[in-house]
Structure formats: C-alpha cells, structure tokens
Amino acid sequence: MDSAKPVKLMIFDVDGVMTDGSLYFSDSGEEMKAFNSLDGHGMKMLQNSGVKLAIITGRTSKLLEHRARNLGIDYLHQGSHDKLASFQSLIAEVGVSAEECGFMGDDVIDLPVMRRVAFAASVPAAPEMVKHYAHYITGRQGGAGAVREVCELIMASQGTLDAALAPYLQ
C-alpha cells in the first residue's frame, strides 16, 4: 500500500490491537493482558527494518512497561486520554512529521490520530466509524496476529520484507 511506504514511526494502541481487548483482573485487582508472540516478532522485524515503534494507550499498567521493554520500544505513552496531544508530543520527540507516521487503533478515541497520519490501520472488530478512517483493515483480530499483519504490510510496501524473512528461508 502506498500510504504505508513513508512510515518511519509506527504507533500502536494496546487494548483491542495488541490484545483482544479483554481486561483481566485477579482477585487482588492486578491487571493481566495476553500478548501474541507473532505480533511481537513482527514488531521486532519492523523495528530492525528501520521503522521506529511507539505505543499510545489510554490505560496505564506496569505489565505494558515490561512488554514494551521486552520488545525494545522506547516510546511509551500511557494514560493518554488525549491521544492527539500525546501524538504531537511524540512526533516532536522523535523528530518526524505526521506524514511519516502510521497508527493502528480500534476505537473512536484513536480517530484524532488516525485522521492525521499517512497510514492508519484498524481491526475487524472496530466500530464502523473507525474502519471508515482506516487505510487498511486487518484480516486478523486484535491480539491474534493483526499487528504482525500490519508490520509485514509496511515492510512489503517499503521493500524490506524479503530481507527480513530471508534468514528463516535458508
């Protein structure tokens, strides 16, 4: 896709994108999330291809800090109730323009950012209004390979996917 070609910074929402959107709580109130390993490897491949990664999410959790650290994601904005403000702060910090960014979200809170980036992606379970503003709707659901699909799409559009996959095909 041509809209994914200029992406230098790919930003992800968490609940409903990197996870299936379910919120799990233990009896003690501790929050738990399940992340997909295929998504994680896709994010690492995308990062190794030269695209920077970031997360902007409305919720705050220590386990997300751990997941971001595990994936080598340096830019994590949690507790963001104004995702546009977080986005503007993030692009200033990274030194890229909105036209060099992609965003993957799944709900109306993501629309202010999705409407400003070069490449906006979403998942099949997103509300119709959100899907209307997405350049790409994944075939896979959030938390079940949707992030990997988007990572591979960006790499394919930038001509880096074959090189990323080559070590596994020898």
C-alpha positions in Angstrom: 0.0 0.0 0.0 1.3 3.4 -1.0 0.1 5.0 2.2 2.4 2.7 4.3 5.5 3.5 2.2 6.6 6.7 4.0 6.2 5.3 7.6 9.2 6.0 9.7 7.3 5.7 13.0 4.6 3.2 13.6 2.4 3.8 16.6 0.1 1.2 18.2 -2.8 1.3 20.6 -2.9 -1.6 23.0 -6.3 -2.9 24.1 -8.1 -4.3 21.0 -5.0 -4.0 18.9 -2.0 -5.6 20.7 -4.5 -7.6 22.8 -8.0 -9.0 22.1 -9.5 -6.1 24.1 -10.5 -8.2 27.1 -9.5 -6.8 30.5 -8.5 -9.5 33.0 -8.2 -8.8 36.8 -7.0 -11.0 39.6 -8.8 -11.2 42.9 -6.3 -8.7 44.3 -7.1 -6.3 41.4 -4.0 -6.9 39.5 -4.5 -6.4 35.7 -3.4 -9.0 33.3 -3.2 -9.0 29.5 -2.3 -11.6 26.9 0.0 -10.5 24.0 0.6 -12.5 20.8 4.1 -13.7 20.2 3.6 -13.4 16.4 2.8 -9.8 16.8 5.9 -9.3 19.0 8.2 -10.8 16.4 6.5 -8.7 13.6 7.2 -5.6 15.7 10.9 -6.6 16.1 11.2 -7.3 12.4 9.7 -3.9 11.6 12.0 -2.2 14.0 15.0 -4.0 12.5 14.0 -2.7 9.1 14.5 0.8 10.3 11.0 1.8 11.4 10.7 3.2 15.0 7.9 1.9 17.2 5.7 3.6 19.8 2.7 2.9 21.9 0.0 5.4 22.8 -2.7 3.9 25.1 -5.4 5.3 27.4 -4.8 2.7 30.1 -1.7 2.5 32.4 -0.1 -0.7 33.5 3.3 -1.9 34.7 2.9 -5.0 32.6 2.8 -2.9 29.4 6.0 -1.2 30.5 7.5 -4.7 30.7 6.2 -5.7 27.3 7.5 -2.5 25.7 10.9 -3.0 27.3 10.9 -6.7 26.1 10.2 -5.5 22.5 12.7 -2.7 22.6 10.1 0.0 22.2 11.5 3.3 23.5 8.4 5.4 23.1 5.6 4.5 25.5 2.7 7.0 26.3 0.3 5.5 28.8 -2.7 7.0 30.5 -3.3 9.1 27.4 -6.9 10.4 27.4 -5.9 12.9 24.7 -4.2 10.8 22.2 -3.7 13.7 19.8 -1.7 15.6 22.4 0.4 12.5 23.1 0.9 12.1 19.3 2.0 15.7 18.8 4.5 15.3 21.8 5.7 12.0 20.4 6.5 13.2 16.9 8.3 16.3 18.3 10.4 13.9 20.5 11.2 11.5 17.6 11.7 14.3 15.0 9.2 13.1 12.4 6.2 14.6 10.7 2.7 13.2 10.8 3.1 12.3 7.2 5.9 9.9 8.2 3.8 8.1 10.8 1.4 5.2 10.9 -1.1 4.5 13.7 -3.1 1.3 14.5 -6.2 1.8 16.6 -9.6 0.3 17.2 -11.9 2.8 18.8 -13.2 6.4 18.5 -10.5 7.7 20.9 -8.0 6.8 18.2 -9.6 8.8 15.4 -7.9 12.2 16.1 -4.5 10.5 15.4 -5.7 8.1 12.7 -7.0 11.1 10.7 -3.6 12.8 10.7 -1.1 10.1 9.9 0.0 8.8 6.5 -1.1 5.3 7.3 -4.0 4.3 9.6 -4.8 0.7 10.3 -7.6 -1.0 12.3 -9.0 -4.4 13.1 -12.3 -6.1 12.0 -13.9 -5.6 15.4 -13.5 -1.8 15.4 -16.7 0.3 15.1 -17.7 1.2 11.5 -16.8 4.8 12.1 -13.2 3.9 12.9 -12.9 1.5 10.0 -14.1 4.3 7.7 -11.0 6.3 8.5 -8.6 3.4 8.3 -6.5 2.9 5.1 -6.2 -0.8 6.0 -8.4 -3.3 8.0 -6.6 -6.4 9.0 -7.9 -9.9 8.3 -6.8 -11.0 11.8 -8.4 -9.8 15.0 -6.6 -7.7 17.6 -4.3 -9.8 19.8 -4.4 -12.6 17.2 -1.8 -11.5 14.6 -3.3 -8.2 13.5 -0.2 -6.3 14.5 2.1 -8.8 12.7 -0.1 -8.4 9.5 0.4 -4.6 9.6 4.1 -4.9 10.3 4.6 -7.1 7.3 2.4 -4.9 5.1 4.6 -1.9 6.0 7.8 -3.8 5.3 6.3 -5.1 2.0 5.4 -1.6 0.9 8.9 -0.4 1.8 10.7 -3.3 0.1 12.2 -4.7 3.3 10.0 -7.8 3.9 12.0 -10.2 1.8 15.2 -9.2 3.6 13.5 -9.7 7.0 12.3 -13.1 6.1 15.5 -14.3 4.2 17.3 -15.6 7.3 14.4 -18.0 8.0 14.4 -19.4 4.5 18.0 -20.5 4.3 
